[in-house]
Amino acid sequence: MIYQYILINCILLLAFATRFVASQQQPNKPKPLQPLGDVLLLVLDKDKNQKVTMEEIDTQLNMLEQLFQNAEGEEGNEYKQLLKGFKALAPKIFELLDSDGNKSLNKAELKYVTKFEQSLKRGGGMREFLRDSFGIIDKNTDEQLSVEELFEGIKSDEVIAKLTSNFHALFPLRSSSSELESFVKTTLESIGGDSLNKESVMAGIEWLDDDEDGFISRKEVGKYYNSAGKKFLDISKTIKQMGPMLALFGGMDMNAGGGGGRAGSSGGFKMDL
């Protein structure tokens, strides 16, 4: 672990020096950051074949988990919970992005990570998508979602079709909306299928129910969207700033005796995950 922290500090120092020199040479022309998807390819592509596999992602997430294992305080615990949640979702996110089904993500597929980042910004479309989705599920239009409405939405072909159609308009990850709809239904089956019940639905959304009244209001969804969206944008900015530098240094794969694989590093995530 000490070698990892030494490497981080060295990279941060070099990054600071690089930015300082650049600021002296071009004070009014900061170098534009690369798109998030491109930086992730640079950082995660361990064997440099211009593709990212789930195994490569797992390697980086496991190293991140090691880095955060001694994190303390509210912020440290928050990062560990975020990482735990992302690790659980990562395989399904990977499968969603893998539009050609070849078990790897190329530059064209990773561009949707960039598009997702852009969608979180003002006018990017994600806020509108969530508002519309809330309205589709809120059958009685009382501005809050009950467990019954959420459960019925998961089981309703009509609701799933509307949601996937809107999502496909924003992120055309499949050749058609119907193909994306099939993916969503298959995913729902894989995480519970017929065994899904109202209790499991409630357990899955407890973290959104701030006032613990058993309903999810628009305000609660908006609060989470604002908080999570800001954190994601902060994280993505750090990745774009530090990712190329970390990849240049071979990442933080210390398993080969001090350094170095050619791997890109999850270190690009470290600052804000």
Secondary structure in CASP SS format (residue, H / E / C, confidence):
PFRMAT SS
TARGET T0000
AUTHOR 0000-0000-0000
METHOD secondary structure of the structure
MODEL  1
M C 1.00
I H 1.00
Y H 1.00
Q H 1.00
Y H 1.00
I H 1.00
L H 1.00
I H 1.00
N H 1.00
C H 1.00
I H 1.00
L H 1.00
L H 1.00
L H 1.00
A H 1.00
F H 1.00
A H 1.00
T H 1.00
R H 1.00
F H 1.00
V H 1.00
A H 1.00
S H 1.00
Q H 1.00
Q H 1.00
Q C 1.00
P C 1.00
N C 1.00
K C 1.00
P C 1.00
K C 1.00
P C 1.00
L C 1.00
Q C 1.00
P C 1.00
L H 1.00
G H 1.00
D H 1.00
V H 1.00
L H 1.00
L H 1.00
L H 1.00
V H 1.00
L H 1.00
D C 1.00
K C 1.00
D C 1.00
K C 1.00
N C 1.00
Q C 1.00
K C 1.00
V E 1.00
T C 1.00
M H 1.00
E H 1.00
E H 1.00
I H 1.00
D H 1.00
T H 1.00
Q H 1.00
L H 1.00
N H 1.00
M H 1.00
L H 1.00
E H 1.00
Q H 1.00
L H 1.00
F H 1.00
Q C 1.00
N C 1.00
A C 1.00
E C 1.00
G H 1.00
E H 1.00
E H 1.00
G H 1.00
N H 1.00
E H 1.00
Y H 1.00
K H 1.00
Q H 1.00
L H 1.00
L H 1.00
K H 1.00
G H 1.00
F H 1.00
K H 1.00
A H 1.00
L H 1.00
A H 1.00
P H 1.00
K H 1.00
I H 1.00
F H 1.00
E H 1.00
L H 1.00
L H 1.00
D C 1.00
S C 1.00
D C 1.00
G C 1.00
N C 1.00
K C 1.00
S C 1.00
L E 1.00
N C 1.00
K H 1.00
A H 1.00
E H 1.00
L H 1.00
K H 1.00
Y H 1.00
V H 1.00
T H 1.00
K H 1.00
F H 1.00
E H 1.00
Q H 1.00
S H 1.00
L C 1.00
K C 1.00
R C 1.00
G C 1.00
G C 1.00
G C 1.00
M H 1.00
R H 1.00
E H 1.00
F H 1.00
L H 1.00
R H 1.00
D H 1.00
S H 1.00
F H 1.00
G H 1.00
I H 1.00
I H 1.00
D C 1.00
K C 1.00
N C 1.00
T C 1.00
D C 1.00
E C 1.00
Q E 1.00
L E 1.00
S C 1.00
V H 1.00
E H 1.00
E H 1.00
L H 1.00
F H 1.00
E H 1.00
G H 1.00
I H 1.00
K H 1.00
S C 1.00
D H 1.00
E H 1.00
V H 1.00
I H 1.00
A H 1.00
K H 1.00
L H 1.00
T H 1.00
S H 1.00
N H 1.00
F H 1.00
H H 1.00
A H 1.00
L H 1.00
F C 1.00
P C 1.00
L C 1.00
R C 1.00
S C 1.00
S C 1.00
S H 1.00
S H 1.00
E H 1.00
L H 1.00
E H 1.00
S H 1.00
F H 1.00
V H 1.00
K H 1.00
T H 1.00
T H 1.00
L H 1.00
E H 1.00
S H 1.00
I C 1.00
G C 1.00
G H 1.00
D H 1.00
S H 1.00
L C 1.00
N C 1.00
K H 1.00
E H 1.00
S H 1.00
V H 1.00
M H 1.00
A H 1.00
G H 1.00
I H 1.00
E H 1.00
W H 1.00
L H 1.00
D C 1.00
D C 1.00
D C 1.00
E C 1.00
D C 1.00
G C 1.00
F C 1.00
I E 1.00
S E 1.00
R H 1.00
K H 1.00
E H 1.00
V H 1.00
G H 1.00
K H 1.00
Y H 1.00
Y H 1.00
N H 1.00
S H 1.00
A H 1.00
G H 1.00
K H 1.00
K H 1.00
F H 1.00
L H 1.00
D H 1.00
I H 1.00
S H 1.00
K H 1.00
T H 1.00
I H 1.00
K H 1.00
Q H 1.00
M H 1.00
G H 1.00
P H 1.00
M H 1.00
L H 1.00
A H 1.00
L H 1.00
F C 1.00
G C 1.00
G C 1.00
M C 1.00
D C 1.00
M H 1.00
N H 1.00
A H 1.00
G C 1.00
G C 1.00
G C 1.00
G C 1.00
G C 1.00
R C 1.00
A C 1.00
G C 1.00
S C 1.00
S C 1.00
G H 1.00
G H 1.00
F H 1.00
K H 1.00
M C 1.00
D C 1.00
L C 1.00
END
